[in-house]
Amino acid sequence: LKAEGNRLDKKRKFSEALEMYDKALERVPDDLTYHNNKCAVWMEMGEENYPKVLKTCEDLISQRYDINSRNPGGASFEKVAKVYLRMASVFEKQERFEEA
């Protein structure tokens, strides 16, 4: 499902890509990868989605220990770093450099 979502995202079929990531999350809800991929799609869909991206990332960061306890590795340091990077990307696009 992740690979299919990635393929659809590259084709700019954003709604379909989000559907694939949602299906992946139904199977494995405690993995930051699928949430982060959804954030990437939202960013590509336009700046009106930036607040949703930041809120989702902040929620993921605050839940990382719970996620990791339910699914070891689901919120690994690498995946958490990618969530922070996604947030920094939004801040950069908004020219909020101090927060990036």
C-alpha distances in whole Angstrom, upper triangle without the diagonal:
4,5,5,6,9,10,10,12,14,15,16,14,14,14,11,9,10,9,6,7,9,7,6,9,11,10,11,13,15,13,15,12,10,13,14,12,13,16,16,15,18,20,19,20,24,26,26,23,24,26,23,21,24,24,20,21,24,23,21,24,26,23,23,25,24,20,21,24,21,18,20,19,16,19,20,23,21,18,21,23,20,20,24,23,21,24,27,25,25,29,30,29,31,34,34,35,36,33,31
4,5,5,6,9,10,10,12,14,15,14,13,14,12,9,10,10,7,6,10,9,7,10,12,11,11,13,14,12,12,9,7,11,11,9,10,13,13,13,16,17,17,18,22,24,24,21,22,24,21,19,21,22,18,19,22,21,18,21,24,22,20,23,23,19,20,22,20,17,19,17,14,17,18,20,17,15,18,19,16,17,20,20,18,21,23,22,22,26,26,26,28,31,31,31,33,30,27
4,5,5,6,9,10,11,13,14,14,14,15,12,10,12,12,9,9,13,12,10,13,16,14,15,17,18,15,15,12,11,14,14,11,13,16,14,14,17,19,18,19,22,25,26,23,24,26,23,21,24,25,21,21,25,24,22,24,27,25,24,26,26,22,23,26,24,21,22,19,17,19,20,22,19,17,20,21,18,19,22,21,19,23,25,23,24,27,27,27,29,32,32,32,34,32,29
4,5,5,6,9,10,11,12,11,12,12,9,7,10,10,7,9,12,11,10,13,15,15,16,17,19,17,17,14,12,15,15,12,13,16,15,13,17,18,17,18,22,24,25,22,24,26,23,21,24,25,22,22,26,25,23,26,28,27,25,28,28,24,25,28,25,23,24,22,20,22,23,25,22,20,23,24,20,21,24,23,21,24,26,24,25,28,29,27,30,32,33,34,36,33,30
4,5,5,6,9,10,10,9,9,10,7,4,7,8,5,6,9,10,9,12,14,14,15,16,18,15,15,12,9,12,12,8,9,12,11,10,13,15,14,15,18,21,21,18,20,22,19,17,21,22,18,19,23,22,20,23,25,24,23,26,26,22,23,26,24,22,23,21,18,20,21,23,21,18,20,21,18,18,21,20,18,21,23,21,21,25,25,24,26,29,30,30,32,30,27
4,5,5,6,9,10,10,10,12,10,7,9,11,9,9,12,13,12,14,17,17,17,18,19,16,15,12,10,13,12,8,10,12,10,9,13,14,13,14,18,20,22,19,20,22,20,17,21,22,19,19,23,23,20,23,26,25,23,27,27,23,24,27,25,22,24,21,19,20,21,22,19,17,19,20,16,17,20,18,16,20,21,19,20,23,23,22,25,27,28,29,31,28,25
4,5,5,6,9,9,10,12,10,8,11,12,10,11,15,15,14,17,19,19,19,21,22,19,19,15,14,16,15,12,13,16,13,12,15,16,14,16,19,22,23,21,22,25,23,21,24,25,22,23,26,26,24,27,30,28,27,30,30,26,27,30,29,26,27,24,22,24,24,26,22,20,23,23,20,21,24,22,19,23,24,22,23,26,26,24,27,30,31,31,34,31,28
4,5,5,6,5,7,9,7,5,9,10,9,10,13,14,14,16,18,19,20,21,22,20,19,16,14,16,15,12,12,14,12,10,13,15,12,13,17,20,21,19,21,23,21,19,23,24,21,22,26,26,24,27,29,28,27,31,30,27,28,31,29,27,28,26,23,25,26,27,24,22,24,24,21,21,24,22,20,23,24,22,22,26,26,24,26,29,30,31,34,31,28
4,5,5,6,6,9,8,5,8,11,10,10,13,15,15,16,19,20,20,20,22,19,18,15,13,14,13,9,10,11,9,7,10,11,9,10,14,17,18,16,17,20,18,16,20,21,19,19,23,23,22,24,27,26,25,29,29,26,27,30,28,26,27,25,22,23,24,25,22,20,22,22,18,18,21,19,16,19,21,18,18,22,22,20,22,25,26,27,30,27,25
4,5,8,9,12,11,9,12,14,13,14,17,18,18,20,22,23,23,23,24,21,20,17,15,17,15,12,13,14,11,10,13,13,10,12,15,18,20,18,19,23,21,19,22,24,22,22,25,26,24,26,29,29,28,31,32,28,29,32,31,28,29,26,24,25,26,26,23,21,23,23,19,20,22,20,17,21,22,18,19,23,22,20,23,26,27,28,31,28,26
4,5,8,11,10,9,13,14,14,15,18,19,19,21,23,24,24,25,27,24,23,20,18,19,18,15,15,16,14,11,14,15,12,13,16,19,21,19,21,24,22,21,24,26,24,24,28,28,27,29,32,31,31,34,34,31,32,35,33,31,32,29,27,28,29,30,26,24,27,26,22,23,25,23,21,24,25,21,22,25,25,22,25,28,30,30,33,31,28
4,5,9,9,8,11,13,13,14,17,18,19,20,23,24,24,24,26,23,22,19,17,18,17,13,13,14,12,9,11,12,8,9,12,16,17,16,18,21,19,18,21,23,21,22,26,26,25,27,30,30,29,33,33,30,31,34,33,31,32,29,27,27,28,29,26,24,25,25,21,21,24,22,19,21,23,19,19,23,22,20,22,25,27,28,31,29,26
4,6,6,6,9,10,11,13,14,16,17,19,20,22,23,23,25,23,22,19,16,17,17,14,12,14,13,9,12,13,11,10,14,17,18,16,19,21,19,18,22,23,21,22,26,26,25,28,30,29,29,33,32,29,31,34,32,30,32,29,26,27,29,30,27,24,26,26,23,22,25,23,20,23,25,21,21,25,25,22,24,27,29,30,33,31,28
4,5,5,6,9,10,11,12,14,15,16,18,20,21,20,22,20,19,17,14,14,14,11,9,11,10,6,8,10,8,7,11,14,15,13,15,18,15,15,18,19,18,19,22,22,22,24,27,26,26,30,29,26,28,31,29,27,29,27,24,25,26,28,25,22,23,24,20,20,22,21,17,20,22,19,18,22,22,20,22,25,26,28,30,28,26
4,5,5,6,9,10,11,12,14,15,17,19,20,19,22,20,19,18,14,15,15,13,10,12,12,9,10,13,11,10,13,16,16,14,17,18,16,16,19,20,18,20,23,22,22,25,27,26,27,30,29,26,28,31,29,27,30,28,24,25,28,29,27,24,25,26,22,21,24,23,20,21,24,22,20,24,25,22,24,27,28,30,32,29,28
4,5,5,6,9,10,11,13,14,15,17,18,19,21,20,19,17,14,15,16,13,11,14,14,10,12,15,14,12,16,19,19,17,19,21,18,18,22,22,20,21,25,24,23,26,28,27,27,30,29,26,28,30,28,26,29,27,24,25,27,29,27,23,25,26,23,22,25,24,21,23,26,23,23,26,27,25,27,30,31,32,35,32,30
4,5,5,6,9,10,11,12,14,16,16,17,19,17,16,14,11,12,13,9,8,11,10,8,10,13,12,11,15,18,18,16,18,20,17,16,19,20,17,19,22,21,20,23,25,24,24,27,27,23,25,28,26,24,26,24,21,22,24,25,23,20,22,23,19,19,22,21,18,20,23,20,20,24,24,22,25,28,28,30,32,29,27
4,5,5,6,9,10,10,12,14,15,14,17,15,14,13,9,10,11,8,6,9,10,7,9,12,12,11,14,17,16,13,16,17,14,13,17,17,14,16,19,18,17,21,23,21,22,25,24,21,23,26,24,22,24,23,19,20,23,24,22,19,20,22,18,17,20,20,17,19,22,20,19,22,24,22,23,27,27,29,30,27,26
4,5,5,6,9,10,11,13,14,14,17,16,16,15,11,12,14,11,9,13,14,11,12,16,15,14,18,20,20,17,19,20,17,17,20,20,17,19,22,20,19,23,25,23,23,26,25,22,24,26,24,22,25,24,20,22,24,26,24,21,23,24,21,20,24,23,20,22,25,23,22,26,27,26,27,30,31,32,34,31,29
4,5,5,6,9,10,11,12,13,16,14,15,13,9,11,13,10,9,13,13,11,14,17,16,16,19,22,22,19,21,22,19,18,21,21,18,19,22,21,19,23,25,23,22,25,24,21,23,25,22,20,23,21,18,20,22,24,22,19,21,23,20,19,23,22,20,22,25,23,23,27,28,26,28,31,31,33,34,31,29
4,5,5,6,9,10,10,10,13,11,11,9,6,8,10,7,7,10,11,10,12,15,15,15,18,20,20,17,18,19,16,15,18,18,14,16,19,17,16,19,21,19,19,22,21,17,19,22,19,17,20,18,15,17,19,21,19,16,18,20,17,16,19,19,17,19,22,20,20,24,25,24,26,29,29,30,31,28,26
4,5,5,6,9,10,9,12,12,12,12,8,9,12,10,8,12,13,12,13,16,17,17,19,21,20,17,19,19,16,15,18,17,14,16,19,17,15,19,21,18,19,22,20,17,19,21,19,17,20,19,16,17,20,23,21,18,19,22,19,17,21,21,19,20,24,23,22,25,27,26,27,30,30,31,32,29,28
4,5,5,7,9,9,13,13,14,13,9,11,14,12,11,15,16,15,16,20,20,20,23,25,24,21,23,23,19,19,22,21,17,19,22,20,18,22,23,21,21,23,21,18,20,22,19,17,20,20,16,19,21,24,23,19,21,24,21,20,24,24,22,24,27,26,25,29,30,29,30,34,33,35,36,32,31
4,5,5,6,8,10,9,11,10,7,10,12,11,11,14,15,15,17,19,20,20,23,25,25,21,22,23,20,18,21,20,17,18,21,19,16,20,21,19,18,21,19,15,17,19,16,14,17,16,13,16,18,21,19,16,18,21,18,18,21,22,20,22,25,24,24,27,29,28,30,33,32,33,34,31,29
4,5,5,4,8,8,9,9,6,8,11,11,10,13,15,15,16,19,20,20,23,24,23,20,21,21,17,16,19,18,14,15,18,15,13,17,18,15,15,18,16,13,15,17,14,13,16,15,12,14,17,19,19,15,17,20,17,16,20,21,19,20,24,23,23,26,28,27,28,31,31,32,32,29,28
4,6,6,9,11,13,13,10,11,15,14,13,17,19,18,19,22,23,23,25,27,26,22,24,24,20,19,22,20,17,18,21,18,16,20,20,17,18,20,17,14,17,18,15,14,17,17,14,17,20,23,22,19,20,23,21,20,23,25,22,24,27,27,26,29,31,31,32,35,34,35,36,32,31
4,6,9,10,13,13,11,13,16,15,15,18,20,20,21,24,25,25,28,29,29,25,26,26,23,22,24,23,19,20,22,20,17,21,22,18,18,20,17,14,16,17,13,12,15,15,13,16,18,22,21,18,20,23,21,20,24,25,23,25,28,28,28,31,33,32,34,36,36,37,37,34,32
4,6,6,10,10,9,11,13,14,14,17,18,19,20,23,24,24,27,28,28,24,25,25,21,20,22,20,17,17,20,17,14,17,18,15,14,16,14,11,12,14,10,9,12,12,9,12,15,18,18,15,16,20,18,17,21,22,21,23,26,26,26,29,30,30,32,34,33,34,34,31,29
4,6,8,10,8,9,12,13,13,15,17,18,18,21,23,23,25,26,25,22,22,22,18,17,19,17,14,15,16,14,11,15,15,12,12,14,12,9,11,13,10,9,12,13,9,11,14,18,18,14,15,19,17,16,19,21,19,20,24,24,24,26,29,28,29,32,31,32,32,28,27
4,7,9,9,9,12,14,14,15,18,19,20,22,24,24,26,27,26,23,22,22,19,17,18,17,14,14,15,13,10,12,13,10,9,11,9,5,7,9,7,6,9,9,6,8,11,14,15,12,12,16,15,14,17,19,18,19,22,23,23,25,28,28,29,31,30,30,30,27,26
4,5,6,7,9,11,12,13,15,17,18,19,21,23,24,25,25,21,21,21,18,16,17,17,13,13,15,13,10,12,14,11,9,12,11,7,8,11,10,7,9,8,4,6,9,12,12,9,10,13,12,12,15,16,16,17,20,21,21,23,25,26,27,29,28,28,29,25,24
4,6,5,6,9,10,11,12,14,15,16,19,20,22,22,22,19,18,18,16,13,14,14,10,9,12,11,7,9,12,10,8,12,12,8,10,13,12,10,11,9,6,6,8,11,10,6,7,10,9,8,11,13,12,14,16,17,17,20,22,22,24,26,24,25,25,22,20
4,6,5,6,9,10,10,13,14,15,17,19,21,21,22,18,18,19,16,14,15,16,12,11,14,14,11,12,15,14,12,15,15,12,13,16,15,12,13,11,8,8,10,12,10,7,9,11,9,9,12,13,12,14,17,16,17,20,21,22,24,26,25,25,26,23,21
4,5,5,6,9,10,11,12,14,16,17,19,20,21,17,17,18,15,13,15,15,12,12,15,14,11,14,17,15,14,17,16,13,14,17,16,14,15,13,10,11,13,15,14,10,12,14,12,11,15,15,13,15,18,17,18,21,22,22,24,26,26,26,28,24,22
4,5,5,6,9,10,11,13,15,15,17,18,18,14,14,15,12,10,12,12,8,8,12,10,8,11,14,12,12,16,15,12,14,17,16,14,16,14,11,11,14,15,14,10,11,13,11,9,13,13,11,13,16,16,15,18,20,20,21,24,23,24,25,21,20
4,5,5,6,9,10,11,13,14,16,16,17,14,13,14,12,9,11,12,9,8,11,11,9,11,14,14,13,16,17,14,15,19,18,16,17,15,12,11,13,14,12,9,9,11,8,6,10,10,8,10,13,12,13,16,17,17,19,21,20,21,22,19,17
4,5,5,6,9,10,11,13,15,16,17,14,14,16,13,10,13,14,11,11,15,15,13,15,18,17,16,20,20,17,18,21,20,18,19,17,14,14,15,17,14,11,13,14,10,10,13,12,10,13,15,14,14,17,18,18,20,22,22,23,25,22,19
4,5,5,6,9,10,11,13,14,15,11,12,13,10,9,12,12,10,10,14,14,12,15,18,17,17,21,20,17,19,22,21,19,21,19,16,16,18,19,17,14,15,16,13,11,14,14,11,13,16,14,14,17,19,18,19,22,22,23,25,22,20
4,5,5,6,9,10,11,12,12,9,9,10,8,5,8,10,8,8,12,12,11,13,16,16,16,20,20,18,20,23,22,21,22,20,16,16,18,18,16,13,13,14,11,9,12,11,8,9,12,11,10,14,15,14,16,18,18,20,21,18,16
4,5,5,6,9,10,12,13,10,10,13,11,8,11,13,11,11,15,16,14,16,19,19,19,22,23,20,22,25,24,22,23,21,18,17,19,19,16,14,14,14,11,10,12,11,8,10,12,10,10,14,14,13,15,18,18,19,21,19,16
4,5,5,6,9,11,12,9,11,13,11,9,13,15,13,13,17,17,16,19,22,21,21,25,25,22,24,27,26,24,26,23,20,20,22,22,20,17,18,18,14,14,16,15,11,13,16,13,12,16,17,15,17,20,21,22,24,22,20
4,5,5,7,8,9,6,7,10,8,7,11,12,11,12,15,16,16,18,20,21,21,25,25,22,24,28,26,25,27,24,21,21,23,23,21,18,18,19,15,14,16,15,11,12,15,12,11,14,16,13,15,18,19,21,23,20,18
4,5,6,6,8,6,6,10,9,7,10,13,12,12,15,17,17,18,21,22,22,26,26,24,26,29,28,27,28,25,22,21,23,23,21,18,18,18,14,13,14,13,9,10,12,9,8,12,12,10,12,15,16,17,20,17,16
4,5,8,10,9,10,13,13,11,14,16,15,16,19,20,20,21,24,25,25,28,29,26,28,31,30,29,30,27,24,24,25,25,22,20,21,20,16,16,17,15,12,14,15,12,11,14,14,12,14,17,18,20,23,21,18
4,7,8,7,9,12,12,11,14,16,15,17,20,21,21,23,25,26,26,30,30,27,29,32,31,30,31,29,26,25,27,27,25,22,23,23,19,18,20,18,14,16,17,14,13,16,17,13,15,18,20,22,24,22,21
4,5,6,8,11,11,11,13,15,16,17,19,21,21,23,25,26,27,30,31,28,31,34,33,32,33,31,28,27,28,28,26,23,23,23,20,18,19,18,14,15,16,13,11,14,14,11,12,15,17,19,22,20,19
4,5,5,8,10,10,11,14,15,15,17,19,20,21,23,25,26,29,30,28,30,33,33,32,33,31,28,26,28,27,26,23,23,22,19,18,18,17,13,13,14,12,9,11,12,8,9,12,14,16,19,17,16
4,6,7,8,10,11,13,14,16,17,19,20,22,23,25,26,29,30,28,30,33,32,32,33,31,28,27,29,29,27,25,24,24,21,19,19,19,15,15,16,14,11,13,15,12,11,15,16,19,21,19,18
4,6,5,6,9,10,11,12,14,16,17,19,20,21,22,26,26,24,27,30,29,28,30,28,25,23,26,25,24,21,20,21,18,16,17,16,13,12,15,13,10,13,14,12,12,16,16,19,21,18,17
4,5,5,6,9,10,11,12,14,15,16,18,20,21,25,25,23,26,29,28,28,29,27,24,22,24,23,22,20,18,18,16,14,14,14,10,9,11,10,6,9,11,9,9,12,12,15,17,14,14
4,5,5,6,9,10,10,12,14,15,16,18,20,23,23,22,25,28,27,27,29,27,24,22,24,24,23,20,19,19,17,14,14,15,12,10,13,12,9,10,13,12,11,14,13,16,17,14,14
4,5,5,6,8,10,10,12,14,15,16,18,22,21,20,23,25,25,24,26,25,21,20,22,23,22,19,17,19,17,13,14,15,12,11,14,14,11,13,16,14,14,17,16,19,20,17,17
4,6,5,6,9,10,11,12,14,15,16,20,20,18,21,24,23,23,24,22,19,17,20,19,19,15,14,15,13,10,11,12,8,7,11,10,8,11,13,12,12,16,15,17,18,15,14
4,5,5,6,9,10,10,12,14,15,19,19,18,20,23,23,23,24,22,19,17,19,19,18,16,14,14,13,9,10,11,8,6,9,10,7,9,12,12,12,14,13,15,15,12,12
4,5,5,6,9,10,11,12,14,17,18,17,19,22,22,22,23,22,19,17,20,19,20,17,15,16,15,11,12,14,11,9,13,14,11,12,16,16,15,18,16,18,18,14,15
4,5,5,6,9,10,11,12,16,15,14,17,19,19,19,20,19,16,14,17,17,17,14,12,14,13,9,11,13,10,10,13,14,12,14,17,17,17,20,18,20,20,16,16
4,5,5,6,9,10,10,14,15,13,15,18,18,18,19,17,14,12,14,14,14,11,9,11,10,6,7,10,8,7,10,12,11,12,15,16,16,18,16,17,18,14,13
4,5,5,6,9,10,13,14,14,16,18,19,19,20,19,16,13,16,15,16,13,11,12,12,9,9,12,11,8,12,14,12,13,16,17,17,19,16,17,17,13,13
4,5,5,6,9,12,11,11,14,16,16,17,18,17,14,12,15,16,17,14,11,14,14,10,12,15,13,12,15,17,15,16,20,20,20,22,20,21,21,17,17
4,5,5,6,9,10,8,11,14,14,14,15,14,11,9,12,12,13,10,8,11,11,8,10,13,12,11,15,16,16,17,20,21,21,23,21,22,21,18,17
4,5,5,8,10,10,11,14,15,15,15,14,12,9,11,11,12,10,7,10,11,8,8,12,12,11,13,16,15,16,19,20,21,22,20,20,19,15,15
4,6,8,9,10,12,13,14,15,16,16,14,11,13,13,16,13,10,13,14,11,12,15,15,14,16,19,18,18,22,23,23,24,21,22,21,17,18
4,6,5,6,9,10,11,12,13,13,11,9,12,13,15,13,10,14,15,12,13,17,16,16,19,21,20,21,24,25,25,27,24,25,24,21,21
4,6,5,6,9,10,10,10,10,8,5,8,9,12,10,8,11,13,11,12,15,15,15,18,20,20,21,24,25,25,27,25,25,24,20,20
4,5,5,6,9,10,9,10,10,7,9,11,14,12,10,14,16,14,15,18,19,19,21,23,24,24,27,29,29,30,28,28,27,23,23
4,5,5,6,9,10,11,10,9,12,14,16,14,13,17,18,16,17,21,21,20,23,25,25,26,29,30,30,32,30,30,29,25,25
4,5,5,6,8,9,6,6,9,12,14,12,11,15,15,14,16,19,18,19,22,23,24,25,27,29,29,31,29,29,29,25,25
4,5,5,5,6,5,5,7,10,12,11,11,14,15,14,16,19,19,20,23,24,25,26,28,30,31,32,30,30,29,26,25
4,6,6,9,9,9,11,13,16,15,14,18,19,18,20,23,23,23,26,28,28,30,32,33,34,35,33,33,32,29,28
4,6,9,8,10,12,15,17,15,15,19,20,19,21,24,23,24,27,28,29,30,33,34,34,36,34,34,34,30,30
4,6,5,8,10,13,15,13,14,17,18,17,20,22,22,23,26,27,27,29,31,32,33,35,33,34,33,30,29
4,6,7,8,11,13,12,13,16,17,17,19,21,22,23,25,27,28,29,31,33,34,35,33,33,33,29,28
4,5,5,8,9,9,10,13,14,14,17,18,19,21,23,24,25,27,28,30,31,33,31,30,30,27,25
4,6,9,10,8,9,12,12,12,15,17,17,19,21,22,23,25,27,28,29,31,29,29,29,26,24
4,7,8,6,6,9,10,10,12,14,15,16,18,20,21,22,24,25,26,28,26,26,26,22,21
4,5,5,6,9,10,11,12,14,15,17,18,20,22,23,24,26,28,29,27,26,26,23,21
4,6,5,6,9,10,10,12,14,15,16,18,20,21,22,24,26,26,25,23,23,20,19
4,6,5,6,9,10,10,13,15,15,16,19,20,21,23,25,25,24,23,23,20,18
4,5,5,6,9,10,11,13,14,15,17,19,20,21,23,24,23,22,23,20,18
4,5,5,6,9,10,11,13,14,16,17,18,20,21,23,21,20,20,17,15
4,5,5,6,9,10,10,12,14,15,16,18,20,21,19,18,18,15,13
4,5,5,6,9,10,10,13,14,15,17,18,20,19,18,19,16,13
4,5,5,6,9,10,11,13,14,16,17,18,17,17,17,14,12
4,5,5,6,9,10,11,12,14,15,16,14,14,14,11,9
4,5,5,6,9,10,10,12,14,15,14,13,14,11,9
4,5,5,7,9,10,11,13,14,14,14,15,12,10
4,5,5,6,9,10,11,12,11,11,12,9,7
4,5,5,6,9,10,10,9,8,10,7,4
4,5,5,6,9,10,10,10,12,10,7
4,5,5,6,9,8,10,12,10,8
4,5,5,6,5,6,8,6,5
4,5,5,6,6,9,8,6
4,5,8,9,12,11,10
4,5,8,11,10,10
4,5,9,9,9
4,6,6,6
4,5,5
4,6
4
